[in-house]
Amino acid sequence: MSSSARIVLGVAGGIAAYKATGLVRALKEAGHTVDVVPTANALRFVGAPTWEALSGRPVRTEVFEAVDTVNHVRLGQEADLVLVAPATADLLARAAAGRADELLTATLLATRAPVFMAPAMHTEMWQHPATAANVALLRARGVTVMDPAVGRLTGPDSGPGRLPDPEDILAAALPLLGPAEAPLAGRRVVVTAGGTREALDPVRFLGNRSSGKQGVALAAAARDAGADVDLIAAHLEVAAPRGVRVHQVTSARQLQAAVGRLAPGADALVMAAAVADFRPAEYAGAKIKKTDDVEAPTLSLVRNPDILAGAVAARAAGERTEAGPWPGLIVGFAAETGDAEHSVLEYAGAKLERKGCELLVVNEVGADKGFGTDGNEVVILSRDGSAPVHAGGSKADVARAVIGRLSAAWGVGTSR
């Protein structure tokens, strides 16, 4: 895609308008210029000051505003992409009819840039023959109309009509900008994510608090940088990103087998999954019953394989499969806590030496840190002695920093 595109974000008047704020933020973080064009009804859900604060640009709605700049034509002419989210049934109908009764519909008529629409409405409205005909007509004219997601709608209703998540909208819309600057093009990256679960009996397991959010963000960041991505997913509380191959696993030993199958031949292995250190020594084939005359069972644990160290050792031994050798760049993750004797970074530095990987991403975890949260603070340590890299913000921000450091290790950039 273009390194810095000019994007018009149209927002129609539906309750899902609030989700479009996430689109503005993500587009700005990617370096694009965003002109938000809400309809008058959209401003009843999210006001102009919010859009202006997020975009850093003036927000106008009517064709008689900024007449001296011929704004109703200029916006469409200068746009590299017009993205409408949410696109309501009313907006789809007016766009299909070629109306130009407000700034957004006028912009849709004036632009020759790609147009992408993400509909959101109640199921009955989406499935109505009139809406179906309008969508078919728009698609026939070259407009990309994304199918809505299926899920909870306003009130008790549920079904097709939900606005897709911002990440999914951008993954589908941004390729319309054209070829991307893809610093990782031609490289394959394997990412592990989520928390493993070690079965005790058919209904119980030992697990951890990992949500998989950081690993999923890493897979998305590698994809956005042009890499071919395999995501080995243990338990995830978020959806896997589009455009990557997903391999589901449950236990540490299943994850180990998946890494052994997928990592050889790849260029990098990013071990972001929270792998259980221990598993029950014995698996009960039937549910362990709780009875008054039997004491609580005593659990015996055995150590799980160290998958990260095993990958480094296999590479050092020159092992390879038909797919090729083990990756030359292996990234480990360390969820650490400090204590009275050593700090988080001291423990992490020792772990980097012990594991032998090229990069180690370190974050302090606790009751409200790391696991399950939307933000993260990490330090990226390098075995080659490079200065530590501090990164923080959303987990998407951290993921881009990690992929940037990985790219730097190959001598390529990730600027867009």
C-alpha positions as CSV (number, residue, x, y, z in Angstrom):
1,M,0.0,0.0,0.0
2,S,1.0,3.6,-0.3
3,S,3.5,4.8,2.3
4,S,1.2,7.7,3.2
5,A,-2.2,7.8,1.7
6,R,-5.0,10.3,1.9
7,I,-8.1,8.5,3.1
8,V,-11.6,9.8,3.4
9,L,-13.5,8.0,6.2
10,G,-17.2,8.3,5.7
11,V,-19.3,7.6,8.7
12,A,-23.1,7.1,8.4
13,G,-25.7,7.5,11.1
14,G,-25.8,4.2,13.0
15,I,-25.0,3.1,16.5
16,A,-21.8,1.4,15.2
17,A,-20.4,4.9,14.4
18,Y,-18.4,4.7,17.6
19,K,-16.4,1.8,16.3
20,A,-15.1,4.0,13.5
21,T,-13.0,6.0,16.0
22,G,-10.7,2.9,16.1
23,L,-10.3,3.1,12.4
24,V,-9.2,6.8,12.6
25,R,-6.6,5.9,15.2
26,A,-5.2,2.9,13.4
27,L,-5.0,4.8,10.1
28,K,-3.2,7.7,11.7
29,E,-0.8,5.4,13.5
30,A,0.0,3.9,10.1
31,G,1.0,7.3,8.8
32,H,-2.1,8.1,6.7
33,T,-3.9,11.4,6.4
34,V,-7.6,10.9,7.4
35,D,-10.4,13.3,6.5
36,V,-13.5,12.2,8.4
37,V,-16.8,13.0,6.6
38,P,-19.7,12.1,8.9
39,T,-23.4,12.4,7.9
40,A,-25.5,14.8,9.9
41,N,-27.1,11.7,11.7
42,A,-23.7,10.3,12.4
43,L,-22.9,13.4,14.5
44,R,-25.8,12.5,16.7
45,F,-23.8,9.4,17.8
46,V,-20.2,10.8,17.8
47,G,-19.7,14.5,17.7
48,A,-17.4,16.5,15.4
49,P,-14.9,17.4,18.2
50,T,-14.1,13.7,18.7
51,W,-13.5,13.2,15.0
52,E,-11.3,16.3,14.8
53,A,-9.3,15.4,17.8
54,L,-8.6,11.9,16.5
55,S,-7.9,12.9,12.9
56,G,-6.2,16.3,13.5
57,R,-8.3,17.6,10.6
58,P,-11.4,19.8,10.3
59,V,-14.7,17.9,10.0
60,R,-17.5,19.0,7.7
61,T,-20.8,17.5,6.8
62,E,-22.6,19.7,4.3
63,V,-21.8,20.7,0.7
64,F,-22.2,24.4,1.6
65,E,-19.3,24.3,4.1
66,A,-15.9,25.4,2.8
67,V,-17.4,26.4,-0.5
68,D,-14.4,28.4,-1.4
69,T,-12.3,25.2,-1.7
70,V,-15.1,23.4,-3.7
71,N,-14.9,20.9,-0.8
72,H,-17.7,18.6,-2.1
73,V,-15.5,17.8,-5.1
74,R,-12.0,18.3,-3.8
75,L,-12.2,15.6,-1.1
76,G,-13.1,13.0,-3.6
77,Q,-10.6,14.1,-6.1
78,E,-7.7,14.1,-3.7
79,A,-8.5,10.8,-1.9
80,D,-6.5,7.7,-2.5
81,L,-9.3,5.6,-0.8
82,V,-12.8,6.4,0.4
83,L,-13.8,4.1,3.2
84,V,-17.3,4.2,4.6
85,A,-17.9,2.5,8.0
86,P,-20.5,2.1,9.1
87,A,-22.5,2.1,5.9
88,T,-26.2,2.1,6.9
89,A,-29.1,0.9,4.7
90,D,-30.0,4.5,4.0
91,L,-26.4,5.4,3.0
92,L,-26.2,2.4,0.7
93,A,-29.5,3.3,-0.9
94,R,-28.5,7.0,-1.5
95,A,-25.1,5.9,-2.9
96,A,-26.8,3.4,-5.2
97,A,-29.2,6.1,-6.4
98,G,-26.3,8.6,-7.1
99,R,-27.6,11.1,-4.6
100,A,-25.4,14.1,-3.6
101,D,-27.5,15.7,-0.9
102,E,-24.7,15.9,1.6
103,L,-20.9,16.0,1.7
104,L,-20.4,12.2,2.0
105,T,-22.6,11.2,-0.9
106,A,-21.2,14.1,-3.0
107,T,-17.7,12.8,-2.3
108,L,-18.7,9.3,-3.4
109,L,-19.8,10.7,-6.7
110,A,-16.7,12.9,-7.2
111,T,-14.0,10.4,-6.4
112,R,-12.2,8.1,-8.8
113,A,-10.4,6.4,-5.9
114,P,-11.3,2.9,-4.7
115,V,-14.5,2.9,-2.6
116,F,-14.9,0.4,0.3
117,M,-18.1,0.1,2.3
118,A,-18.6,-1.8,5.6
119,P,-22.3,-2.1,6.2
120,A,-23.9,-2.2,9.6
121,M,-27.7,-2.5,10.3
122,H,-30.3,-4.8,11.7
123,T,-30.5,-8.3,10.1
124,E,-33.9,-7.6,8.6
125,M,-32.6,-4.5,6.9
126,W,-29.5,-6.2,5.5
127,Q,-31.6,-9.1,4.2
128,H,-34.3,-6.9,2.6
129,P,-34.5,-7.2,-1.2
130,A,-34.0,-3.4,-1.6
131,T,-30.7,-3.5,0.3
132,A,-29.6,-6.6,-1.5
133,A,-30.3,-4.9,-4.8
134,N,-28.5,-1.7,-3.8
135,V,-25.4,-3.8,-2.7
136,A,-25.4,-5.7,-6.0
137,L,-25.6,-2.5,-7.9
138,L,-22.8,-0.9,-6.0
139,R,-20.6,-3.9,-6.5
140,A,-21.4,-4.0,-10.2
141,R,-20.1,-0.4,-10.3
142,G,-16.8,-1.4,-8.7
143,V,-17.5,-0.5,-5.1
144,T,-16.2,-3.1,-2.6
145,V,-18.9,-3.9,-0.1
146,M,-17.9,-6.0,2.8
147,D,-20.3,-8.5,4.2
148,P,-21.3,-7.5,7.8
149,A,-20.3,-9.7,10.7
150,V,-22.6,-12.0,12.5
151,G,-23.2,-11.3,16.2
152,R,-25.0,-9.2,18.8
153,L,-26.7,-6.2,17.5
154,T,-28.5,-3.3,19.2
155,G,-30.8,-4.5,22.0
156,P,-31.5,-8.3,22.2
157,D,-31.1,-8.9,18.4
158,S,-28.4,-11.1,17.0
159,G,-27.5,-12.1,13.4
160,P,-25.8,-10.8,10.3
161,G,-25.5,-7.0,10.3
162,R,-22.9,-6.2,12.9
163,L,-20.0,-3.9,11.8
164,P,-16.9,-6.0,11.5
165,D,-14.0,-5.2,13.9
166,P,-11.7,-2.3,12.8
167,E,-8.8,-4.7,12.2
168,D,-10.8,-6.8,9.8
169,I,-12.1,-3.8,8.0
170,L,-8.6,-2.4,7.5
171,A,-7.2,-5.8,6.4
172,A,-9.8,-5.9,3.7
173,A,-9.8,-2.2,2.7
174,L,-6.1,-1.1,2.7
175,P,-5.0,-3.5,-0.1
176,L,-7.1,-1.3,-2.4
177,L,-4.4,1.3,-2.0
178,G,-2.1,-0.8,-4.2
179,P,1.2,-2.6,-3.6
180,A,2.6,-2.3,-0.1
181,E,6.0,-1.4,1.0
182,A,6.7,-4.9,2.3
183,P,10.0,-5.1,4.1
184,L,9.3,-8.8,5.0
185,A,8.1,-9.8,1.5
186,G,9.4,-13.2,0.6
187,R,10.0,-14.2,4.2
188,R,8.0,-16.7,6.2
189,V,7.4,-16.1,9.9
190,V,6.0,-18.6,12.4
191,V,4.3,-17.0,15.5
192,T,3.0,-18.9,18.5
193,A,0.3,-17.3,20.6
194,G,-2.1,-18.0,23.5
195,G,-1.8,-20.1,26.6
196,T,-1.5,-23.9,26.6
197,R,-3.8,-26.1,28.6
198,E,-2.7,-29.3,30.3
199,A,-5.5,-31.8,30.8
200,L,-6.0,-33.3,34.2
201,D,-9.2,-35.1,33.4
202,P,-11.8,-34.8,30.7
203,V,-13.2,-31.5,32.1
204,R,-10.3,-30.0,34.1
205,F,-6.9,-28.5,33.0
206,L,-3.9,-26.6,34.2
207,G,-3.6,-23.3,32.4
208,N,-2.5,-19.7,32.6
209,R,-3.9,-16.2,32.1
210,S,-2.7,-15.6,28.6
211,S,-5.3,-14.1,26.2
212,G,-3.2,-14.5,23.1
213,K,-3.7,-10.8,22.3
214,Q,0.0,-10.0,21.9
215,G,0.7,-13.1,19.8
216,V,-2.2,-12.3,17.5
217,A,-1.0,-8.7,17.2
218,L,2.5,-10.0,16.2
219,A,1.0,-12.2,13.5
220,A,-0.9,-9.2,12.1
221,A,2.1,-7.0,12.2
222,A,4.2,-9.5,10.4
223,R,1.5,-10.0,7.8
224,D,1.2,-6.2,7.3
225,A,5.0,-6.1,6.8
226,G,4.6,-8.5,3.9
227,A,5.6,-11.8,5.6
228,D,3.9,-15.1,4.9
229,V,2.7,-16.0,8.4
230,D,1.9,-19.3,10.2
231,L,0.1,-18.7,13.5
232,I,0.3,-21.6,16.0
233,A,-2.6,-20.8,18.3
234,A,-3.2,-22.2,21.7
235,H,-6.1,-20.9,23.7
236,L,-7.1,-17.4,22.3
237,E,-9.6,-15.0,23.7
238,V,-9.5,-12.9,20.5
239,A,-10.0,-13.8,16.9
240,A,-7.0,-14.8,14.8
241,P,-6.1,-12.1,12.2
242,R,-7.2,-12.6,8.6
243,G,-4.5,-13.4,6.0
244,V,-2.5,-15.8,8.1
245,R,-2.6,-19.6,8.3
246,V,-3.9,-20.7,11.7
247,H,-2.9,-24.0,13.3
248,Q,-4.8,-24.8,16.5
249,V,-3.2,-26.6,19.4
250,T,-4.1,-27.2,23.0
251,S,-1.2,-28.5,25.1
252,A,2.5,-27.8,25.3
253,R,3.4,-31.0,23.6
254,Q,1.0,-30.3,20.7
255,L,2.6,-26.9,20.4
256,Q,6.0,-28.5,20.3
257,A,5.0,-30.8,17.6
258,A,3.5,-27.9,15.5
259,V,6.7,-25.9,15.9
260,G,8.8,-28.9,14.8
261,R,6.6,-29.3,11.8
262,L,6.3,-25.6,10.7
263,A,9.4,-23.8,11.9
264,P,12.0,-25.6,9.7
265,G,12.2,-23.7,6.4
266,A,10.9,-20.5,8.0
267,D,13.0,-17.4,8.3
268,A,11.9,-16.5,11.8
269,L,10.2,-18.2,14.8
270,V,8.5,-15.8,17.3
271,M,7.6,-17.7,20.5
272,A,4.9,-15.5,22.0
273,A,2.8,-18.3,23.4
274,A,2.6,-18.7,27.2
275,V,3.6,-22.4,27.4
276,A,2.9,-24.2,30.6
277,D,6.1,-25.3,32.4
278,F,4.4,-28.3,34.0
279,R,1.7,-30.8,33.3
280,P,-0.1,-33.4,35.4
281,A,2.0,-36.6,35.7
282,E,-1.1,-38.7,35.1
283,Y,-4.3,-38.1,33.1
284,A,-7.5,-39.4,34.6
285,G,-9.7,-40.9,31.9
286,A,-12.8,-40.1,33.8
287,K,-13.8,-37.0,35.8
288,I,-12.2,-37.0,39.2
289,K,-15.2,-37.1,41.6
290,K,-15.5,-35.1,44.7
291,T,-16.9,-37.2,47.5
292,D,-17.2,-36.7,51.2
293,D,-15.3,-39.8,52.1
294,V,-12.3,-39.1,49.9
295,E,-9.6,-36.5,50.5
296,A,-8.8,-33.9,47.8
297,P,-6.3,-35.5,45.4
298,T,-2.6,-34.6,45.4
299,L,-1.4,-33.6,42.0
300,S,2.0,-34.8,40.8
301,L,3.5,-32.6,38.0
302,V,6.2,-33.3,35.4
303,R,8.1,-30.7,33.5
304,N,7.0,-29.9,29.9
305,P,9.5,-29.6,27.1
306,D,11.3,-26.3,26.7
307,I,10.2,-25.6,23.2
308,L,12.3,-22.4,22.7
309,A,15.5,-24.0,24.0
310,G,14.7,-27.1,21.9
311,A,14.4,-25.0,18.7
312,V,17.7,-23.3,19.4
313,A,19.4,-26.6,20.1
314,A,18.0,-28.3,17.0
315,R,19.3,-25.4,14.9
316,A,22.8,-25.6,16.6
317,A,22.9,-29.3,15.8
318,G,22.2,-28.6,12.1
319,E,18.9,-30.5,12.1
320,R,16.6,-29.9,9.2
321,T,13.5,-31.4,7.5
322,E,12.4,-31.6,3.9
323,A,11.2,-28.0,4.3
324,G,14.6,-26.8,5.2
325,P,16.8,-25.8,8.2
326,W,15.6,-24.2,11.5
327,P,15.1,-20.4,11.4
328,G,18.2,-18.3,11.7
329,L,16.3,-15.8,13.8
330,I,14.4,-17.0,16.9
331,V,12.6,-14.6,19.2
332,G,11.6,-15.6,22.7
333,F,9.3,-14.0,25.2
334,A,9.8,-13.7,28.9
335,A,6.9,-12.9,31.2
336,E,8.8,-12.1,34.3
337,T,8.4,-10.9,37.9
338,G,11.1,-9.4,40.0
339,D,11.9,-10.2,43.6
340,A,14.1,-9.0,46.4
341,E,17.2,-10.5,44.9
342,H,16.9,-9.6,41.2
343,S,15.0,-7.2,38.9
344,V,12.9,-8.3,35.9
345,L,15.6,-7.3,33.5
346,E,18.3,-9.2,35.4
347,Y,16.2,-12.4,35.3
348,A,15.5,-11.8,31.6
349,G,19.2,-11.2,30.7
350,A,20.0,-14.5,32.3
351,K,17.2,-16.2,30.4
352,L,18.5,-14.8,27.1
353,E,21.9,-16.3,27.7
354,R,20.4,-19.6,28.8
355,K,18.0,-19.9,25.9
356,G,20.4,-18.8,23.2
357,C,17.8,-17.1,21.0
358,E,18.6,-13.9,19.1
359,L,16.0,-11.6,20.6
360,L,14.1,-11.8,23.9
361,V,11.0,-9.7,24.5
362,V,10.6,-9.0,28.2
363,N,7.5,-7.8,30.0
364,E,6.7,-7.6,33.7
365,V,3.5,-9.5,34.5
366,G,1.1,-9.3,37.5
367,A,-2.5,-9.0,38.4
368,D,-3.0,-6.1,36.1
369,K,0.0,-6.3,33.9
370,G,0.6,-8.1,30.7
371,F,-1.9,-11.0,30.6
372,G,-5.3,-10.1,29.2
373,T,-4.8,-6.4,29.0
374,D,-5.0,-4.3,25.8
375,G,-1.7,-2.5,26.5
376,N,1.8,-3.7,27.1
377,E,5.3,-2.4,28.1
378,V,8.2,-4.4,26.9
379,V,12.0,-4.3,26.6
380,I,13.6,-6.1,23.6
381,L,16.9,-7.6,24.4
382,S,19.4,-8.7,21.8
383,R,22.0,-11.5,22.1
384,D,24.4,-9.5,19.8
385,G,24.7,-6.9,22.5
386,S,22.7,-4.2,20.8
387,A,21.1,-1.6,23.1
388,P,17.8,-2.7,24.6
389,V,14.7,-1.4,22.8
390,H,11.8,-0.1,25.0
391,A,8.3,-0.2,23.5
392,G,4.9,0.5,24.9
393,G,1.4,1.4,24.2
394,S,-1.3,-0.9,22.7
395,K,-0.3,-4.5,21.9
396,A,-0.4,-3.6,18.2
397,D,2.1,-0.8,18.9
398,V,4.4,-3.3,20.7
399,A,3.9,-5.9,17.9
400,R,5.1,-3.3,15.3
401,A,8.1,-2.5,17.5
402,V,9.0,-6.2,17.7
403,I,8.6,-6.8,14.0
404,G,10.6,-3.7,13.4
405,R,13.5,-5.0,15.5
406,L,13.2,-8.4,13.8
407,S,13.4,-6.6,10.4
408,A,16.4,-4.6,11.6
409,A,18.2,-7.8,12.4
410,W,17.9,-8.7,8.7
411,G,18.9,-5.2,7.7
412,V,15.6,-4.1,6.3
413,G,13.2,-1.4,7.5
414,T,9.5,-1.5,8.3
415,S,8.6,2.2,7.6
416,R,5.4,2.7,5.6
